[in-house]
Amino acid sequence: MSRFQRLRTPSLYVKLLLLLLLAVSLPSVLVGYLSFNRAGSQLEKVTQAFLNENMHYNKTRIDAVVDGIEALSEQVIASEAARGLLLQPPPADRLAELDFIQRMTTLTATFATDYELKIYPVDIARYPNYATLNGYAASWFEQALRMEGRGFWHVEALRSYASPQSDIAFVRPIRLYPGLRTIGVMFVTVPRLMIKNQLVIPPEYANLQLSVVNERHQLLLSSADEPQTARIDRYFAGNGAETPGLTADGSYYMLSVPLGKYDWKLVAMLPAADFIGPIEDIRVYMGIIVAAGIVIVSLLFAVIIRNFTMPIRHISELMRRMQNGVLERCLNFRKRRDEIGQLVRGYNTMITGMEELIAHTKQVEERKRKLEMQSLVSQINPHFLYNTLDSIKWKAEKASEASIVGMVSALGNLLRFSINNNEELTTVEREIEHVRNYLNIELLRHNDNFQVVYFVQPNVLHLPFLKLTIQPLAENGVKHGLNKLRDGSGKLFVAVTRDGDDLVCTVEDNGPALPEGGDVVIAPPKQEQGEGGIGLYNVDRRLRLSFGARYGLSIRPRETGGWKVTLRHPILAEGK
């Protein structure tokens, strides 16, 4: 093979190396690329889960503050002292008003809380000094009178975030039960710094900003000194959408959860750089790792693949020689414990099997040739005898000896069938006729001292059958069974039937059985059996050599005496 042909047809080593390098390199690069592109979304999911947990924690803390303020308002409404002060007549002069201020101040002090509590009579206009002293404002006071007992948060002064330290207030009317008449208004001032301190910022996200907005998305408070109100407004813009994720410019990640029962929301704002920034470092490190991994894997693949392809190339060369008729075993790599060693040992076993098969085939052909030679030898004398018997028959007819004529005719037909004209097969009908001729001669020889019964299914008469196979079975029954009985008591039964895809021929006699009983092993004929007969062994061997080990003879003793010989023959073709 020229160098150009080798380049066009690369070796198995080169193919495997390139294939494995592609199989490792492409997924590695693809995984690195996908990992980098999806790192942001994965980090976003992790960040969202973490922020969700943190915001629900902060939500619980803020809701606790709001619930505490509402509980305080319930205590004020239930206070007998508060109702007594609010139900007394308005002060008639300045001195009476000062007494009211002192008593109300003492009362509010009894509700010892972290908040500043103020209680205003419903006719606050008649308490000018008290109103001025406690920061009365008509806007929230009049709104409280319209709330029918429900509280609200005062946020009017918070529309701008000019004073981060300004406070928020909870306003609620005080009603007299059961008439539900409003007798006053409570004003609970909540220091914004106190609520702000309830917000917990995780150390992992030091730049996280947490803000609280009301139902109109107005900023109430924030953990940052300079809250980004514009971003919060854009976040809630667009039909009030509140989808977690990055802002339009990709600079912040925002998330919101509802607070309590006043439609407030807790908003988280995290700079995108805090969780996207490390991706660039990850990309660089990943590129270095992938490149180094590909180089190392390439070297390992080169060594490993060479270790496997060299034995395969050696075995391939031996198989090429085998195609040219040279059977040569592989002497290398036999001691390897891996698949290569198994392959080499399997190849050597195949070579051994081929050698044994060739030797066995030669033996079978030699045995077949010997059997054919025996058949030819057995046909030489019948040729000569047939011509002689024709002369005897002619003379017997002239002497009017009918029995001699019948015997000679049967013997002639028997010998004529025995002459081999290179045809191994006959039909069942002709084979049975050959058996009849033989048994007719035996009956004439023994003065009809035994009976013969035939049973042949009509639908098998036309089927092909191996020639000269049933007659030796009948001869065996007469010679070794019926001849040992007294005259007239012998019986021979010949049957041919169909069994599935096989023909089954049975020959039974009622002669004596051997003392030991059991099946008989068919062995090669011995010298004392004579040379004239083909013998049961030759019939069995002919069947097995022609059709396989499934076919042949079997001999079993009969329960009532004698032997049963069974011949199994395949159905070769369906005749008409």
Long-range contacts (C-beta under 8 A, 24 or more apart in sequence): 11-309, 11-313, 12-309, 12-312, 12-313, 13-305, 13-306, 13-309, 16-301, 16-305, 16-308, 16-309, 17-298, 17-301, 17-302, 17-305, 20-301, 20-305, 21-294, 21-297, 21-298, 21-301, 24-293, 24-294, 24-297, 24-301, 25-294, 28-290, 28-293, 28-294, 29-290, 32-283, 32-286, 32-287, 32-290, 35-282, 35-286, 36-279, 36-282, 36-283, 36-286, 39-279, 39-282, 40-276, 40-279, 43-275, 43-276, 43-279, 44-245, 44-246, 44-253, 44-275, 46-275, 47-253, 47-270, 47-275, 48-244, 48-253, 48-255, 50-202, 50-204, 50-205, 51-205, 51-208, 51-253, 51-255, 51-268, 51-270, 52-255, 52-257, 54-200, 54-202, 54-268, 55-210, 55-255, 55-257, 55-266, 55-268, 56-257, 57-200, 58-198, 58-199, 58-200, 58-210, 58-266, 59-257, 59-258, 59-259, 59-266, 61-198, 61-199, 61-200, 62-195, 62-198, 62-199, 62-212, 62-259, 62-260, 62-266, 63-259, 63-260, 65-190, 65-194, 65-195, 65-198, 66-259, 66-260, 66-262, 67-260, 68-113, 69-115, 69-170, 69-188, 69-190, 70-151, 70-170, 72-111, 72-113, 72-115, 72-117, 72-188, 73-151, 73-170, 73-172, 73-186, 73-188, 75-111, 76-111, 76-117, 76-119, 76-174, 76-186, 77-172, 77-174, 77-175, 79-107, 81-107, 81-110, 82-107, 82-119, 82-174, 82-184, 83-174, 83-176, 83-183, 85-119, 86-119, 86-121, 86-122, 86-174, 86-183, 86-184, 87-176, 87-183, 90-121, 90-123, 90-126, 90-127, 91-126, 91-127, 94-129, 97-127, 97-128, 97-129, 97-130, 98-129, 100-127, 100-130, 101-129, 101-130, 101-133, 104-130, 114-191, 114-194, 115-188, 115-189, 115-190, 115-191, 116-188, 116-189, 117-186, 117-187, 117-188, 117-189, 118-186, 118-187, 118-188, 118-189, 119-174, 119-184, 119-185, 119-186, 119-187, 120-184, 120-185, 120-186, 120-187, 121-183, 121-184, 122-182, 122-183, 122-184, 122-185, 124-185, 134-187, 140-169, 140-171, 140-187, 141-171, 141-185, 143-171, 144-171, 144-172, 144-173, 144-185, 145-173, 145-182, 145-185, 147-172, 147-173, 148-173, 148-180, 149-173, 149-175, 149-180, 149-182, 152-262, 153-214, 153-220, 153-262, 154-187, 155-214, 155-218, 155-220, 158-218, 158-219, 158-220, 159-218, 161-219, 161-222, 161-227, 161-229, 164-192, 164-222, 164-225, 165-192, 165-193, 166-192, 167-191, 167-192, 168-192, 168-195, 168-220, 168-221, 192-221, 195-221, 196-221, 196-222, 196-223, 199-223, 205-270, 205-274, 207-270, 207-271, 207-274, 208-268, 208-269, 208-270, 209-268, 209-269, 209-270, 210-266, 210-267, 210-268, 210-269, 211-266, 211-267, 211-269, 212-259, 212-264, 212-265, 212-266, 212-267, 213-264, 213-265, 213-267, 214-262, 214-263, 214-264, 215-262, 215-263, 215-264, 217-265, 220-264, 228-252, 228-269, 231-269, 232-267, 232-269, 235-267, 246-272, 308-340, 311-336, 311-340, 311-343, 311-344, 312-340, 312-343, 315-343, 315-344, 315-347, 318-347, 319-347, 322-351, 327-351, 327-354, 327-355, 364-545, 367-541, 367-545, 368-545, 371-538, 371-541, 371-542, 371-545, 374-534, 374-538, 375-420, 375-468, 375-534, 376-420, 378-418, 378-532, 378-534, 379-418, 379-419, 379-420, 381-532, 382-415, 382-416, 382-418, 382-419, 383-419, 385-411, 385-415, 386-412, 386-415, 386-416, 386-419, 389-415, 403-444, 406-440, 406-444, 407-440, 407-441, 407-444, 407-445, 410-437, 410-438, 410-440, 410-441, 410-444, 411-437, 411-441, 413-437, 414-438, 414-441, 417-468, 418-468, 420-467, 423-467, 424-466, 424-467, 424-546, 425-464, 425-465, 425-466, 425-467, 425-572, 426-464, 426-465, 426-466, 426-467, 427-461, 427-462, 427-463, 427-464, 427-465, 427-575, 428-456, 428-460, 428-461, 428-462, 428-463, 428-465, 428-496, 428-503, 429-456, 429-461, 429-462, 431-465, 431-467, 431-468, 431-469, 431-470, 431-471, 432-456, 432-461, 432-470, 432-494, 432-496, 434-468, 434-470, 434-471, 435-470, 435-471, 435-474, 435-494, 438-471, 438-474, 438-475, 439-474, 439-478, 439-492, 442-478, 446-483, 446-487, 447-487, 449-487, 449-488, 449-490, 450-478, 450-482, 450-485, 450-488, 450-489, 450-490, 450-491, 450-492, 451-490, 451-491, 451-492, 452-491, 452-492, 452-494, 453-491, 453-492, 453-493, 453-494, 454-494, 454-495, 455-493, 455-494, 455-495, 455-496, 455-497, 456-494, 456-495, 456-496, 457-496, 457-497, 457-498, 459-498, 460-496, 460-497, 460-498, 460-503, 462-575, 462-576, 463-503, 463-571, 463-572, 463-573, 463-574, 463-575, 464-572, 464-573, 464-575, 465-503, 465-569, 466-542, 466-543, 466-546, 466-569, 468-534, 468-539, 469-505, 469-539, 469-542, 469-543, 469-567, 469-569, 470-494, 470-496, 470-505, 470-507, 470-567, 472-533, 472-534, 472-535, 472-536, 472-538, 472-539, 473-505, 473-507, 473-536, 473-539, 473-553, 473-565, 473-567, 474-507, 475-533, 476-507, 476-536, 476-565, 477-507, 477-508, 477-509, 477-511, 477-562, 477-563, 477-565, 478-509, 480-511, 480-563, 481-509, 481-510, 481-511, 481-512, 481-562, 481-563, 482-509, 482-510, 482-511, 483-511, 484-511, 484-512, 485-510, 485-511, 485-512, 498-571, 499-568, 501-570, 501-571, 502-551, 502-568, 502-569, 502-570, 502-571, 503-568, 503-569, 503-570, 503-571, 504-566, 504-567, 504-568, 504-569, 505-566, 505-567, 505-569, 506-564, 506-565, 506-566, 506-567, 507-564, 507-565, 507-567, 508-558, 508-562, 508-563, 508-564, 508-565, 509-562, 509-563, 510-558, 510-560, 510-561, 510-562, 511-561, 511-562, 511-563, 512-561, 512-562, 513-557, 513-558, 513-561, 513-562, 513-563, 514-557, 517-557, 518-557, 519-554, 519-555, 519-556, 520-555, 520-556, 520-563, 522-552, 522-553, 522-555, 536-565, 539-567, 543-567, 543-568, 543-569
